[in-house]
């Protein structure tokens, strides 16, 4: 659509008055300095298998629901079926395992039911057991669901890229993967802008070279770069925000601090940030608490979970049959104080 400058003067004046607005906080001070969740755009996460792409996206979704009350549609086949993903989200909400089979779980029925209601209010899961979704099919189901239930998903999680059905896009581009990806990301950009949504995607790197560290005797893949993703430069050009994540191998020396990387350490690199004002390039570190199933950061040597660096967090909760004993004409606020459990107390490897 062609637009005369004079026809958009009011919006130009509004932007001039307010300035370029940053997106919403992720919950972590170190990451918020580099990245924000801007509605009307999308973010691509890239990392090797088992390095925690889905975990990081789940963390951001949980934090967006907690602070802003946003609702999410989740399509993440590698994270499990609908039941498993539901329990994963409940675990994150409670910061303790909901599984009765877990000998360390202290989850009560009351806590489980409260968490179940919260997750039910903020999340819907797209189960691909019967079919593999294309973007067109996923968007059509989102629109249909929103119309039927009179709700809105502010956030979509559709990952990993290779689990989506790209056959039609490839056919329309004579099998050219780069052109197919460009077409699909263009369509996704237009959809997010029109509907004011934010979509999280993830890619696996391809063609990485294995590195051998003689000091630790460890072979590993380095932090991936955007150009190593499927579609290469074509994918990077179409992306708004691009975040690489890397889980360092045990025993490798961290050159910045001259110590071995910690077992639960995750390096997060923002390689691209658009539109202007959303963030900037840079690297930060997060740490995974296996028992709580959540990430935390270190601030001045202290452990800080999502939003704990802020004094208070306004939490949006659904109206359920059992009402909490508070005044509903006032915002519900709470302070969260949680400490991680040392990883060596548990026999199993932490599922990063």
PAKOL-659190 format. One record per residue (C-alpha): residue number from 1; residue in one letter; x, y, z. Coordinates in steps of 0.25 Angstrom, whole numbers, padded with zeros to 4 digits. Layout:
<nodes>
NODE   pos   code    east   north      up
NODE   NUM      A       X       Y       Z
...
</nodes>
This chain:
<nodes>
NODE   pos   code    east   north      up
NODE     1      X    0000    0000    0000
NODE     2      X    0005    0014   -0004
NODE     3      X    0004    0024    0006
NODE     4      X    0005    0039    0005
NODE     5      X    0014    0046    0016
NODE     6      X    0003    0055    0019
NODE     7      X   -0007    0044    0022
NODE     8      X    0001    0039    0033
NODE     9      X    0005    0052    0039
NODE    10      X   -0003    0049    0052
NODE    11      X    0005    0036    0054
NODE    12      X    0018    0043    0051
NODE    13      X    0015    0054    0061
NODE    14      X    0012    0043    0072
NODE    15      X    0025    0036    0069
NODE    16      X    0032    0049    0069
NODE    17      X    0026    0052    0083
NODE    18      X    0028    0038    0089
NODE    19      X    0041    0034    0082
NODE    20      X    0045    0020    0079
NODE    21      X    0039    0011    0089
NODE    22      X    0047   -0001    0094
NODE    23      X    0040   -0014    0096
NODE    24      X    0036   -0022    0109
NODE    25      X    0046   -0027    0119
NODE    26      X    0051   -0041    0119
NODE    27      X    0052   -0042    0134
NODE    28      X    0067   -0042    0134
NODE    29      X    0075   -0029    0136
NODE    30      X    0087   -0033    0128
NODE    31      X    0078   -0038    0116
NODE    32      X    0069   -0026    0117
NODE    33      X    0081   -0017    0114
NODE    34      X    0083   -0024    0101
NODE    35      X    0069   -0029    0096
NODE    36      X    0054   -0026    0098
NODE    37      X    0041   -0033    0094
NODE    38      X    0035   -0024    0084
NODE    39      X    0021   -0027    0079
NODE    40      X    0019   -0027    0064
NODE    41      X    0033   -0034    0062
NODE    42      X    0039   -0047    0063
NODE    43      X    0052   -0053    0070
NODE    44      X    0061   -0064    0065
NODE    45      X    0068   -0073    0075
NODE    46      X    0080   -0081    0070
NODE    47      X    0087   -0092    0077
NODE    48      X    0092   -0106    0076
NODE    49      X    0083   -0118    0081
NODE    50      X    0081   -0119    0096
NODE    51      X    0087   -0105    0098
NODE    52      X    0074   -0099    0103
NODE    53      X    0067   -0092    0092
NODE    54      X    0053   -0096    0097
NODE    55      X    0057   -0094    0111
NODE    56      X    0061   -0080    0109
NODE    57      X    0048   -0077    0101
NODE    58      X    0039   -0083    0111
NODE    59      X    0046   -0075    0122
NODE    60      X    0043   -0062    0114
NODE    61      X    0029   -0066    0112
NODE    62      X    0027   -0069    0127
NODE    63      X    0033   -0056    0130
NODE    64      X    0024   -0048    0120
NODE    65      X    0012   -0055    0126
NODE    66      X    0016   -0052    0140
NODE    67      X    0019   -0037    0138
NODE    68      X    0010   -0033    0126
NODE    69      X   -0001   -0044    0126
NODE    70      X    0002   -0048    0112
NODE    71      X   -0004   -0061    0107
NODE    72      X    0004   -0070    0098
NODE    73      X    0002   -0081    0087
NODE    74      X    0013   -0092    0088
NODE    75      X    0017   -0101    0077
NODE    76      X    0029   -0108    0082
NODE    77      X    0029   -0123    0077
NODE    78      X    0043   -0126    0083
NODE    79      X    0039   -0121    0096
NODE    80      X    0029   -0133    0097
NODE    81      X    0014   -0135    0095
NODE    82      X    0003   -0126    0101
NODE    83      X    0003   -0132    0115
NODE    84      X    0018   -0132    0116
NODE    85      X    0019   -0117    0112
NODE    86      X    0008   -0114    0122
NODE    87      X    0015   -0121    0133
NODE    88      X    0028   -0114    0129
NODE    89      X    0021   -0100    0130
NODE    90      X    0015   -0104    0144
NODE    91      X    0029   -0108    0148
NODE    92      X    0034   -0094    0144
NODE    93      X    0022   -0087    0151
NODE    94      X    0024   -0094    0164
NODE    95      X    0039   -0095    0163
NODE    96      X    0038   -0109    0168
NODE    97      X    0035   -0122    0162
NODE    98      X    0020   -0126    0161
NODE    99      X    0023   -0140    0158
NODE   100      X    0018   -0150    0169
NODE   101      X    0029   -0159    0164
NODE   102      X    0040   -0149    0168
NODE   103      X    0045   -0153    0182
NODE   104      X    0050   -0138    0184
NODE   105      X    0036   -0132    0180
NODE   106      X    0029   -0125    0191
NODE   107      X    0017   -0120    0182
NODE   108      X    0004   -0121    0189
NODE   109      X   -0010   -0123    0182
NODE   110      X   -0014   -0108    0185
NODE   111      X   -0001   -0103    0179
NODE   112      X   -0003   -0112    0167
NODE   113      X   -0017   -0108    0164
NODE   114      X   -0013   -0093    0166
NODE   115      X   -0002   -0095    0156
NODE   116      X   -0010   -0102    0146
NODE   117      X   -0021   -0091    0146
NODE   118      X   -0010   -0081    0144
NODE   119      X   -0003   -0089    0132
NODE   120      X   -0017   -0092    0126
NODE   121      X   -0020   -0077    0126
NODE   122      X   -0007   -0072    0120
NODE   123      X   -0004   -0084    0110
NODE   124      X   -0010   -0092    0099
NODE   125      X   -0002   -0103    0093
NODE   126      X   -0002   -0107    0078
NODE   127      X    0000   -0122    0078
NODE   128      X    0006   -0127    0065
NODE   129      X    0003   -0142    0067
NODE   130      X   -0007   -0143    0056
NODE   131      X    0000   -0134    0046
NODE   132      X    0012   -0125    0044
NODE   133      X    0008   -0110    0043
NODE   134      X    0012   -0100    0033
NODE   135      X    0012   -0086    0036
NODE   136      X   -0001   -0083    0029
NODE   137      X   -0008   -0095    0036
NODE   138      X   -0003   -0090    0050
NODE   139      X   -0007   -0076    0047
NODE   140      X   -0021   -0080    0042
NODE   141      X   -0023   -0088    0055
NODE   142      X   -0018   -0077    0064
NODE   143      X   -0028   -0067    0057
NODE   144      X   -0039   -0078    0058
NODE   145      X   -0036   -0080    0073
NODE   146      X   -0036   -0066    0076
NODE   147      X   -0049   -0063    0069
NODE   148      X   -0056   -0075    0076
NODE   149      X   -0051   -0073    0090
NODE   150      X   -0050   -0057    0089
NODE   151      X   -0036   -0057    0094
NODE   152      X   -0023   -0052    0088
NODE   153      X   -0009   -0058    0088
NODE   154      X    0001   -0047    0089
NODE   155      X    0012   -0057    0087
NODE   156      X    0015   -0069    0078
NODE   157      X    0026   -0080    0080
NODE   158      X    0028   -0088    0068
NODE   159      X    0040   -0096    0068
NODE   160      X    0050   -0103    0064
NODE   161      X    0049   -0098    0049
NODE   162      X    0052   -0112    0044
NODE   163      X    0039   -0117    0051
NODE   164      X    0030   -0108    0043
NODE   165      X    0025   -0112    0029
NODE   166      X    0032   -0104    0019
NODE   167      X    0028   -0113    0007
NODE   168      X    0019   -0103    0000
NODE   169      X    0029   -0092    0002
NODE   170      X    0040   -0100   -0005
NODE   171      X    0031   -0104   -0016
NODE   172      X    0028   -0090   -0019
NODE   173      X    0042   -0087   -0019
NODE   174      X    0047   -0098   -0028
NODE   175      X    0054   -0105   -0016
NODE   176      X    0062   -0093   -0012
NODE   177      X    0063   -0093    0003
NODE   178      X    0068   -0079    0004
NODE   179      X    0057   -0073   -0004
NODE   180      X    0046   -0082    0003
NODE   181      X    0051   -0077    0017
NODE   182      X    0051   -0062    0012
NODE   183      X    0037   -0064    0007
NODE   184      X    0032   -0070    0020
NODE   185      X    0039   -0060    0029
NODE   186      X    0033   -0049    0021
NODE   187      X    0019   -0054    0023
NODE   188      X    0022   -0056    0038
NODE   189      X    0027   -0041    0039
NODE   190      X    0014   -0036    0032
NODE   191      X    0006   -0045    0041
NODE   192      X    0013   -0041    0054
NODE   193      X    0012   -0026    0050
NODE   194      X   -0003   -0027    0046
NODE   195      X   -0007   -0034    0058
NODE   196      X    0003   -0028    0068
NODE   197      X    0008   -0041    0072
NODE   198      X    0023   -0046    0075
NODE   199      X    0027   -0059    0070
NODE   200      X    0039   -0067    0075
NODE   201      X    0046   -0077    0065
NODE   202      X    0058   -0086    0067
NODE   203      X    0069   -0091    0058
NODE   204      X    0080   -0101    0059
NODE   205      X    0093   -0097    0053
NODE   206      X    0098   -0105    0041
NODE   207      X    0112   -0108    0036
NODE   208      X    0120   -0105    0049
NODE   209      X    0134   -0109    0051
NODE   210      X    0138   -0117    0063
NODE   211      X    0148   -0110    0072
NODE   212      X    0158   -0118    0080
NODE   213      X    0164   -0111    0093
NODE   214      X    0177   -0118    0097
NODE   215      X    0177   -0112    0111
NODE   216      X    0164   -0119    0115
NODE   217      X    0164   -0130    0105
NODE   218      X    0150   -0126    0101
NODE   219      X    0144   -0126    0087
NODE   220      X    0133   -0116    0085
NODE   221      X    0125   -0107    0076
NODE   222      X    0127   -0092    0078
NODE   223      X    0117   -0081    0079
NODE   224      X    0108   -0082    0067
NODE   225      X    0107   -0070    0057
NODE   226      X    0095   -0066    0049
NODE   227      X    0101   -0069    0036
NODE   228      X    0102   -0083    0040
NODE   229      X    0087   -0085    0041
NODE   230      X    0079   -0091    0030
NODE   231      X    0077   -0081    0019
NODE   232      X    0090   -0074    0023
NODE   233      X    0090   -0059    0020
NODE   234      X    0076   -0059    0015
NODE   235      X    0071   -0063    0028
NODE   236      X    0079   -0053    0036
NODE   237      X    0075   -0042    0026
NODE   238      X    0060   -0045    0029
NODE   239      X    0061   -0046    0044
NODE   240      X    0058   -0035    0054
NODE   241      X    0065   -0040    0067
NODE   242      X    0075   -0051    0066
NODE   243      X    0080   -0058    0079
NODE   244      X    0091   -0069    0079
NODE   245      X    0092   -0078    0091
NODE   246      X    0103   -0087    0095
NODE   247      X    0105   -0096    0107
NODE   248      X    0120   -0097    0109
NODE   249      X    0126   -0111    0111
NODE   250      X    0130   -0116    0125
NODE   251      X    0145   -0113    0127
NODE   252      X    0147   -0102    0117
NODE   253      X    0154   -0090    0123
NODE   254      X    0146   -0077    0122
NODE   255      X    0156   -0067    0116
NODE   256      X    0149   -0055    0122
NODE   257      X    0149   -0060    0137
NODE   258      X    0161   -0070    0136
NODE   259      X    0153   -0081    0142
NODE   260      X    0145   -0094    0136
NODE   261      X    0131   -0090    0131
NODE   262      X    0121   -0095    0141
NODE   263      X    0112   -0107    0139
NODE   264      X    0099   -0099    0138
NODE   265      X    0105   -0087    0131
NODE   266      X    0098   -0082    0118
NODE   267      X    0105   -0071    0109
NODE   268      X    0094   -0062    0102
NODE   269      X    0099   -0054    0090
NODE   270      X    0090   -0044    0083
NODE   271      X    0095   -0043    0069
NODE   272      X    0085   -0035    0063
NODE   273      X    0075   -0025    0068
NODE   274      X    0063   -0018    0060
NODE   275      X    0056   -0009    0060
NODE   276      X    0064    0002    0065
NODE   277      X    0063    0004    0080
NODE   278      X    0059   -0010    0083
NODE   279      X    0073   -0014    0088
NODE   280      X    0088   -0015    0084
NODE   281      X    0098   -0026    0081
NODE   282      X    0105   -0032    0093
NODE   283      X    0107   -0044    0102
NODE   284      X    0102   -0048    0115
NODE   285      X    0101   -0060    0124
NODE   286      X    0090   -0068    0130
NODE   287      X    0090   -0080    0140
NODE   288      X    0080   -0091    0141
NODE   289      X    0074   -0096    0154
NODE   290      X    0071   -0111    0151
NODE   291      X    0061   -0112    0163
NODE   292      X    0054   -0099    0161
NODE   293      X    0054   -0102    0145
NODE   294      X    0057   -0087    0144
NODE   295      X    0069   -0078    0140
NODE   296      X    0075   -0068    0149
NODE   297      X    0086   -0057    0147
NODE   298      X    0097   -0052    0156
NODE   299      X    0097   -0038    0160
NODE   300      X    0109   -0033    0168
NODE   301      X    0111   -0047    0173
NODE   302      X    0097   -0049    0177
NODE   303      X    0087   -0059    0170
NODE   304      X    0075   -0052    0164
NODE   305      X    0063   -0059    0158
NODE   306      X    0054   -0052    0148
NODE   307      X    0050   -0038    0152
NODE   308      X    0056   -0040    0166
NODE   309      X    0065   -0028    0163
NODE   310      X    0052   -0020    0163
NODE   311      X    0046   -0017    0176
NODE   312      X    0032   -0022    0173
NODE   313      X    0025   -0029    0161
NODE   314      X    0011   -0028    0158
NODE   315      X    0005   -0042    0155
NODE   316      X   -0007   -0044    0146
NODE   317      X   -0015   -0056    0150
NODE   318      X   -0028   -0062    0145
NODE   319      X   -0041   -0061    0152
NODE   320      X   -0044   -0076    0157
NODE   321      X   -0054   -0082    0166
NODE   322      X   -0045   -0081    0178
NODE   323      X   -0042   -0066    0180
NODE   324      X   -0030   -0062    0188
NODE   325      X   -0033   -0053    0200
NODE   326      X   -0029   -0040    0195
NODE   327      X   -0035   -0027    0191
NODE   328      X   -0038   -0027    0176
NODE   329      X   -0038   -0012    0174
NODE   330      X   -0023   -0012    0177
NODE   331      X   -0012   -0018    0168
NODE   332      X   -0007   -0032    0174
NODE   333      X    0008   -0031    0176
NODE   334      X    0018   -0041    0182
NODE   335      X    0032   -0042    0185
NODE   336      X    0039   -0055    0180
NODE   337      X    0051   -0060    0188
NODE   338      X    0057   -0073    0183
NODE   339      X    0070   -0079    0184
NODE   340      X    0075   -0090    0175
NODE   341      X    0079   -0104    0180
NODE   342      X    0093   -0108    0177
NODE   343      X    0093   -0118    0166
NODE   344      X    0102   -0128    0172
NODE   345      X    0091   -0132    0182
NODE   346      X    0084   -0139    0171
NODE   347      X    0088   -0152    0164
NODE   348      X    0083   -0149    0150
NODE   349      X    0089   -0139    0140
NODE   350      X    0082   -0126    0140
NODE   351      X    0073   -0126    0127
NODE   352      X    0078   -0113    0120
</nodes>
